[in-house]
Amino acid sequence: MRRLAIVLALLVPASLAAQQPEFLHPYGPPTRPFSPAVRVGNVLYLAGQIGTPPDAGGGVVAGGIEAETRQTMNNIKDVLEKTGSDMDHVVKCTVFMADMKEWDAMNAVYRTFFRNGNFPARSAFGSTGLALNARVEVECIATLK
């Protein structure tokens, strides 16, 4: 029994150290009080993304829910690729929508980002307001490649 206690004492700190969060900033120092992604072990937790274009001109892309969903998902894809994963490794998404009546239109675009019908687990919520008056925001959890 004593030998088991010694082995556990040696292993537990190492396993805890391996699980320390790593705050990732693939686009340089953050300008807002959050990290685009946090890695804990082999899991990535992505901050919510909205449909802002790469040049971030101060708002979301024009064109309604389809255009915003496409840009949102492209933003997620970019963060994943810059932090060691891809869309095939997304295991959970949470979708926030300004208007649940746009559900079908959002889903039509969302589904094109996942191959072979392997869709991540997902929750969705209606919201009374999203950042920059966005129509949709999506956050994800993924594993590393």
C-alpha positions as CSV (number, residue, x, y, z in Angstrom):
1,M,0.0,0.0,0.0
2,R,2.8,2.4,0.8
3,R,4.4,1.7,-2.5
4,L,1.1,2.7,-4.3
5,A,1.0,5.9,-2.3
6,I,4.5,6.8,-3.4
7,V,3.8,6.1,-7.0
8,L,0.6,8.2,-6.9
9,A,2.4,11.0,-5.2
10,L,4.9,11.0,-8.1
11,L,2.3,10.8,-10.8
12,V,-0.3,13.2,-9.7
13,P,1.7,16.4,-9.9
14,A,3.0,15.5,-13.4
15,S,-0.5,14.9,-14.6
16,L,-1.8,18.1,-13.1
17,A,1.1,20.1,-14.7
18,A,0.2,18.6,-18.1
19,Q,-3.4,19.9,-17.7
20,Q,-2.5,23.6,-17.0
21,P,-4.3,25.9,-19.4
22,E,-2.3,27.5,-22.2
23,F,-3.9,30.8,-23.4
24,L,-3.4,31.1,-27.1
25,H,-3.2,34.3,-29.1
26,P,-2.7,33.4,-32.7
27,Y,-3.3,36.9,-33.9
28,G,-1.0,38.7,-31.5
29,P,-1.7,40.4,-28.1
30,P,-5.4,40.5,-27.3
31,T,-7.2,43.8,-27.8
32,R,-10.2,42.6,-25.8
33,P,-10.4,40.7,-22.4
34,F,-10.4,37.1,-23.8
35,S,-8.3,34.6,-25.6
36,P,-9.3,33.3,-29.0
37,A,-8.5,29.8,-27.8
38,V,-7.3,28.0,-24.6
39,R,-5.6,24.6,-24.7
40,V,-5.9,22.2,-21.8
41,G,-4.1,18.9,-22.5
42,N,-5.3,17.9,-26.0
43,V,-8.5,20.0,-25.9
44,L,-9.1,23.4,-27.4
45,Y,-11.8,25.7,-26.1
46,L,-12.6,28.5,-28.6
47,A,-14.1,31.8,-27.7
48,G,-17.3,32.7,-29.5
49,Q,-16.8,33.9,-33.0
50,I,-19.1,36.2,-35.0
51,G,-19.1,37.1,-38.7
52,T,-16.4,39.8,-38.6
53,P,-14.2,39.8,-41.7
54,P,-10.4,39.4,-41.3
55,D,-9.8,43.1,-41.8
56,A,-12.1,43.7,-38.9
57,G,-13.5,46.9,-40.2
58,G,-15.7,47.4,-37.1
59,G,-18.7,45.2,-37.9
60,V,-20.0,42.0,-39.3
61,V,-20.1,41.1,-43.0
62,A,-23.1,42.3,-45.0
63,G,-25.6,39.9,-46.5
64,G,-27.7,38.6,-43.6
65,I,-27.6,35.3,-41.6
66,E,-26.1,33.2,-44.4
67,A,-23.1,35.5,-45.0
68,E,-22.6,36.0,-41.2
69,T,-22.8,32.2,-40.6
70,R,-20.3,31.5,-43.4
71,Q,-17.8,34.2,-42.0
72,T,-18.3,33.0,-38.5
73,M,-17.5,29.4,-39.4
74,N,-14.5,30.5,-41.5
75,N,-13.3,32.4,-38.4
76,I,-13.6,29.3,-36.4
77,K,-11.8,27.3,-39.0
78,D,-9.0,29.8,-39.0
79,V,-8.6,29.8,-35.2
80,L,-8.5,26.0,-35.2
81,E,-5.9,25.8,-37.9
82,K,-3.7,28.4,-36.2
83,T,-3.9,26.5,-32.9
84,G,-3.3,22.9,-34.0
85,S,-6.7,21.5,-35.0
86,D,-9.3,21.6,-37.8
87,M,-13.0,21.3,-38.4
88,D,-12.8,17.5,-38.3
89,H,-11.8,17.6,-34.7
90,V,-14.7,19.8,-33.4
91,V,-16.6,17.9,-30.8
92,K,-19.1,20.5,-29.4
93,C,-20.5,23.8,-30.6
94,T,-22.8,26.3,-29.0
95,V,-24.8,28.6,-31.3
96,F,-26.3,31.9,-30.2
97,M,-28.8,33.5,-32.5
98,A,-30.4,36.9,-32.5
99,D,-33.5,35.5,-34.2
100,M,-34.4,31.8,-34.0
101,K,-36.5,32.2,-37.1
102,E,-33.2,32.2,-39.0
103,W,-32.4,28.7,-37.7
104,D,-32.9,26.9,-41.0
105,A,-30.9,29.4,-43.0
106,M,-28.0,29.3,-40.4
107,N,-28.1,25.4,-40.5
108,A,-27.9,25.3,-44.3
109,V,-24.5,27.1,-44.1
110,Y,-23.3,25.5,-40.8
111,R,-23.7,22.0,-42.1
112,T,-21.3,22.6,-45.1
113,F,-18.4,23.0,-42.7
114,F,-18.5,19.4,-41.5
115,R,-17.7,16.4,-43.7
116,N,-19.4,13.1,-44.0
117,G,-22.3,14.1,-41.8
118,N,-20.0,13.9,-38.7
119,F,-21.6,16.8,-36.9
120,P,-20.4,17.9,-33.4
121,A,-22.7,17.8,-30.5
122,R,-24.5,21.2,-30.4
123,S,-26.7,23.4,-28.3
124,A,-28.4,26.6,-29.5
125,F,-29.9,29.6,-27.8
126,G,-31.9,32.6,-28.8
127,S,-30.4,35.8,-27.6
128,T,-31.7,39.4,-27.2
129,G,-28.4,40.8,-28.4
130,L,-24.9,39.7,-29.6
131,A,-21.7,41.7,-30.0
132,L,-21.6,44.2,-32.9
133,N,-25.3,43.4,-33.5
134,A,-24.4,40.1,-35.0
135,R,-27.1,37.6,-36.1
136,V,-25.1,34.6,-35.0
137,E,-22.2,33.6,-32.6
138,V,-20.7,30.2,-32.4
139,E,-18.2,28.8,-29.8
140,C,-16.6,25.4,-30.1
141,I,-14.6,22.7,-28.3
142,A,-12.2,20.7,-30.4
143,T,-9.4,18.2,-29.9
144,L,-5.9,18.6,-31.3
145,K,-5.0,16.9,-34.6
